[in-house]
Amino acid sequence: MAAGKYNFTIEQGTTVDFEVAYKDSNSSPIDLTNYTGRMQLKDKVGGSTTHIILNSSLANDGTGLNFNATADDSDGTIGVFISANSSSAFNFTQAVYDLEIISGSDFPIVTRLLEGVVKLSKEVTTAS
């Protein structure tokens, strides 16, 4: 299955918080129990500049991919969270990303769920 395309805008200095629902061809949620994930924002596909790395191990400020975004892992929901502090450090105009999930450990199966372009809306008011 090809990755879904989703472009979005990050407002610099604000909290990014949205959920991705992974469903099968019948629109039934896919159980993500025991899955992990990873997501990167880069300057371009194959680029050397990485703006942020998100994974299933949440940072102290909550930045990362939350496979427990709802009370039930079997509902196929992944929370994507980037703290306001992290987004305030962004200094790009446009970036690319993909979101991958991984199941299994000995012979992991990697599935790319989403990919797309991220635009940055620069902030005027900054934290003091």
KAJOSUL-V231997 format. One record per pair of residues at least 4 apart in sequence whose C-alpha atoms are under 7 Angstrom apart, sorted by the first residue. I is the first residue (numbers start at 1). GAP is how many residues later the second one is. D is the distance in Angstrom with one decimal. If there is no record, write none. Layout:
[[I/GAP/D] [I/GAP/D]]
This chain:
[[3/109/5.5] [3/110/4.8] [3/111/5.0] [3/112/6.5] [4/109/6.0] [4/110/4.6] [4/111/6.4] [5/109/5.7] [5/110/5.3] [5/111/5.5] [6/108/6.5] [6/109/6.2] [6/110/5.2] [7/109/5.0] [7/110/4.8] [7/111/5.8] [8/109/6.7] [8/110/5.1] [8/111/6.5] [9/109/5.4] [9/110/4.6] [9/111/5.7] [9/112/6.8] [10/6/6.8] [10/108/7.0] [10/109/6.2] [10/110/5.0] [10/111/6.1] [11/109/6.0] [11/110/4.7] [11/111/6.4] [11/112/6.9] [12/75/5.2] [12/76/5.0] [12/78/6.8] [12/108/6.4] [12/109/5.9] [12/110/5.2] [12/111/5.3] [13/71/4.8] [13/72/6.3] [13/74/5.1] [13/75/3.9] [13/110/6.5] [14/70/4.3] [14/73/6.4] [15/67/5.9] [15/68/4.9] [15/69/4.3] [16/65/5.5] [16/66/4.9] [16/67/6.5] [17/63/5.6] [17/64/4.6] [17/65/6.6] [18/61/5.9] [18/62/5.4] [18/63/6.8] [19/58/6.4] [19/59/5.5] [19/60/4.4] [19/61/5.9] [20/57/5.6] [20/58/5.1] [20/59/6.4] [21/55/5.4] [21/56/4.5] [21/57/6.5] [22/7/6.0] [22/8/5.9] [22/54/4.9] [22/55/6.3] [23/4/5.1] [23/5/5.2] [23/6/4.3] [23/7/5.3] [23/53/6.6] [24/4/5.5] [24/5/6.4] [24/6/6.4] [29/45/6.9] [29/46/5.1] [29/47/4.9] [30/44/6.3] [30/45/6.5] [30/46/4.8] [31/42/6.2] [31/43/3.8] [31/44/6.1] [31/45/5.3] [32/41/5.6] [32/42/5.7] [32/44/5.6] [33/40/5.4] [33/41/6.3] [34/69/6.7] [35/66/6.6] [35/67/5.5] [35/68/4.8] [36/20/5.6] [36/65/5.7] [36/66/5.2] [36/67/6.7] [37/18/5.5] [37/19/5.5] [37/28/6.7] [37/63/5.6] [37/64/4.2] [37/65/5.8] [38/16/5.6] [38/17/4.3] [38/18/6.8] [38/61/6.0] [38/62/5.4] [38/63/6.5] [39/14/5.9] [39/15/5.0] [39/16/6.3] [39/58/6.8] [39/59/5.7] [39/60/4.5] [39/61/6.3] [40/10/7.0] [40/12/5.8] [40/13/4.6] [40/14/6.1] [40/57/5.5] [40/58/6.3] [41/9/5.9] [41/10/5.3] [41/11/5.5] [41/12/6.7] [41/54/6.2] [41/55/5.6] [41/56/4.5] [42/5/6.3] [42/7/5.6] [42/8/4.4] [42/9/5.5] [42/53/5.5] [42/54/5.5] [42/55/6.3] [43/4/5.7] [43/6/5.5] [43/7/6.6] [43/52/4.8] [43/53/6.3] [44/51/6.2] [44/52/5.7] [45/51/6.7] [51/39/6.8] [54/9/7.0] [54/10/4.5] [54/11/6.1] [55/9/5.2] [55/10/5.3] [56/8/6.1] [56/9/4.9] [56/10/6.1] [57/7/6.7] [58/4/5.3] [58/5/5.6] [58/6/4.8] [58/7/6.7] [59/4/5.2] [59/5/6.5] [61/22/6.5] [62/19/6.8] [62/21/6.9] [63/18/5.1] [63/19/4.6] [63/20/5.6] [64/16/6.2] [64/17/5.4] [64/18/6.5] [65/13/6.6] [65/14/5.6] [65/15/5.0] [65/16/6.4] [66/12/5.6] [66/13/4.7] [66/14/6.5] [67/6/6.6] [67/10/6.7] [67/11/4.9] [67/12/6.4] [68/5/6.0] [69/8/6.5] [69/9/6.0] [69/10/5.1] [73/4/7.0] [82/4/6.3] [82/5/6.6] [83/4/6.3] [84/4/6.0] [85/4/6.9] [92/28/6.5] [93/26/5.9] [93/27/5.3] [94/23/6.9] [94/24/5.7] [94/25/4.5] [94/26/6.2] [95/22/5.8] [95/23/5.1] [95/24/6.4] [96/20/5.7] [96/21/4.5] [96/22/5.8] [97/18/5.5] [97/19/5.7] [97/20/6.4] [98/14/7.0] [98/16/5.5] [98/17/4.1] [98/18/6.6] [99/13/5.9] [99/14/5.7] [99/15/5.2] [99/16/6.3] [100/10/6.5] [100/11/5.5] [100/12/4.2] [100/13/5.7] [101/9/5.7] [101/10/5.4] [101/11/6.5] [102/6/6.3] [102/7/5.6] [102/8/4.6] [102/9/6.5] [103/5/5.6] [103/6/5.3] [103/7/6.7] [104/4/4.5] [104/5/6.4]]
